[in-house]
Amino acid sequence: MLYKFKSQAAADVIMMQPHGDKVLAALGREPSERGVIQVAAMQDAIDALQQAMKASHEKLAAPKDEEQEDDDEHYDDIPFHVRAEPFLNLLKLSLAEGKDVVWGV
């Protein structure tokens, strides 16, 4: 499945399901095929996503310990904070224009 996040304020952001699920989880939302982030909740979503992106960046910058090295089989070449950047931009533009972000509709 693909997520196609849409807003009247900007171009669509398309993500593979595992990455879209992680973004939605970072917002405190249950991943789902359809949904909406209303303008009233957008600043909270932006703040939550920025915190998750910061944590991802810090984890990448931290030296690896042996336990992390053993987990390299689950390592993604593109870190979360990089994958989430287009979605963060979509949220910011949508908030500035007063438009909701929707997917699956």
C-alpha positions as CSV (number, residue, x, y, z in Angstrom):
1,M,0.0,0.0,0.0
2,L,1.0,3.6,-0.6
3,Y,0.1,6.6,1.4
4,K,-0.8,9.6,-0.7
5,F,-1.0,12.6,1.6
6,K,-2.9,15.5,0.0
7,S,-3.5,19.1,0.7
8,Q,-4.8,22.0,-1.4
9,A,-1.8,24.0,-0.2
10,A,1.0,21.9,-1.7
11,A,1.9,19.0,-3.9
12,D,1.1,15.4,-2.8
13,V,3.5,13.5,-0.6
14,I,3.7,9.8,-1.4
15,M,5.2,7.2,1.0
16,M,5.4,3.4,1.1
17,Q,3.2,2.0,3.9
18,P,6.0,1.2,6.4
19,H,7.3,4.7,6.2
20,G,3.9,6.4,6.3
21,D,3.0,4.2,9.3
22,K,6.1,5.5,11.1
23,V,5.2,9.1,10.3
24,L,1.6,8.7,11.6
25,A,2.8,6.9,14.7
26,A,5.2,9.8,15.4
27,L,2.1,12.1,15.3
28,G,0.4,9.8,17.9
29,R,-2.1,8.5,15.3
30,E,-3.0,5.0,14.5
31,P,-1.9,4.1,11.0
32,S,-4.9,3.8,8.8
33,E,-5.8,3.7,5.1
34,R,-7.8,7.0,5.4
35,G,-7.5,10.0,7.6
36,V,-7.3,13.7,8.0
37,I,-5.2,16.2,10.0
38,Q,-7.3,19.2,10.5
39,V,-5.9,22.7,10.6
40,A,-6.8,23.0,14.3
41,A,-4.5,20.0,15.1
42,M,-1.8,20.8,12.7
43,Q,0.6,22.7,15.0
44,D,0.6,19.8,17.4
45,A,1.3,17.4,14.6
46,I,4.2,19.6,13.4
47,D,5.6,19.7,16.9
48,A,5.3,16.0,17.4
49,L,6.9,15.2,14.1
50,Q,9.8,17.6,14.7
51,Q,10.5,15.9,18.0
52,A,10.6,12.5,16.4
53,M,12.8,13.8,13.6
54,K,15.2,15.4,16.1
55,A,15.4,12.0,18.0
56,S,16.1,10.2,14.7
57,H,18.9,12.7,13.9
58,E,20.4,12.4,17.3
59,K,20.3,8.6,17.2
60,L,22.1,8.6,13.8
61,A,24.8,11.0,15.2
62,A,25.4,9.0,18.3
63,P,28.2,6.4,18.3
64,K,27.0,2.9,17.8
65,D,27.3,0.4,20.6
66,E,27.5,-3.4,20.1
67,E,23.8,-3.9,20.5
68,Q,23.0,-1.4,17.8
69,E,25.6,-3.0,15.5
70,D,23.8,-6.4,15.9
71,D,20.6,-4.7,14.8
72,D,22.1,-3.5,11.5
73,E,19.9,-6.0,9.6
74,H,17.0,-3.8,10.4
75,Y,18.9,-0.6,9.5
76,D,17.3,1.6,6.9
77,D,19.8,3.5,4.6
78,I,17.5,6.5,4.7
79,P,16.8,7.7,8.2
80,F,13.4,8.7,9.5
81,H,14.2,12.4,9.8
82,V,15.1,12.5,6.1
83,R,12.0,10.5,5.0
84,A,9.7,12.7,7.1
85,E,11.0,16.0,5.8
86,P,8.6,16.3,2.8
87,F,5.6,15.4,5.1
88,L,6.7,18.1,7.6
89,N,6.9,20.6,4.8
90,L,3.4,19.6,3.7
91,L,2.1,20.2,7.2
92,K,3.8,23.6,7.5
93,L,2.5,24.8,4.1
94,S,-1.0,23.5,4.9
95,L,-1.0,25.3,8.2
96,A,0.0,28.5,6.6
97,E,-2.7,28.2,4.0
98,G,-5.4,27.0,6.5
99,K,-5.9,23.7,4.6
100,D,-6.4,20.2,6.0
101,V,-4.1,17.2,5.1
102,V,-6.0,14.1,4.0
103,W,-5.1,10.6,2.8
104,G,-7.0,7.7,1.3
105,V,-9.8,9.8,0.0
